[in-house]
Amino acid sequence: MRPLLLLDFDGPLNPYRAEEIPPGYVSHEIVEGEKSWVVLLNPQHGVELNALGATFDLVWATSWEHGANRLLGPLLGLPELPVIVWPPREPVSGVRRGSWKTPYVAEWAAGRPFAWVDDELNRYDRFYLDDAHQAAHLAHRVEPHLGLTAPDFAVLRAWAQSGSAA
Ligand SMILES: [Mg+2]
């Protein structure tokens, strides 16, 4: 079964914590109706992700939801991708120490192997997934001031090649 590659946008593809524009990135102003956003994008990410599409099924796992296909993917040369649509956020009772996305990601993946890149992952997400998701999974945290780097892509390729995704 081909593994999924779940893509967060803000953090991995838009290093929103960067203090200045990192090498290789271009600042884009995105306007839709009355809304506008400024994002930093690295064209090389489109190249790398399209190459990973030979191995993985790419999926948007971002709060941009369908906006990722409409507004962001084309700027990176990405095709239209499946989108995880998040349920309405409920007030969290008690302490949840992992990402709010994690239970929904496990549910959406429905037993398929996946690698997931996101800037808000921590060990509690890994504990949750180890428990809730029987298939192979990699929850890979990306630094939101750096975005996806060559070592991150190397981790994804190595994971896919290691057979853990099979
Ligand atoms: Mg993020």
Residues whose N, C-alpha, C, O or C-beta is under 5 A from the ligand:
A	BS01	MG	D8 D10 G11 D119
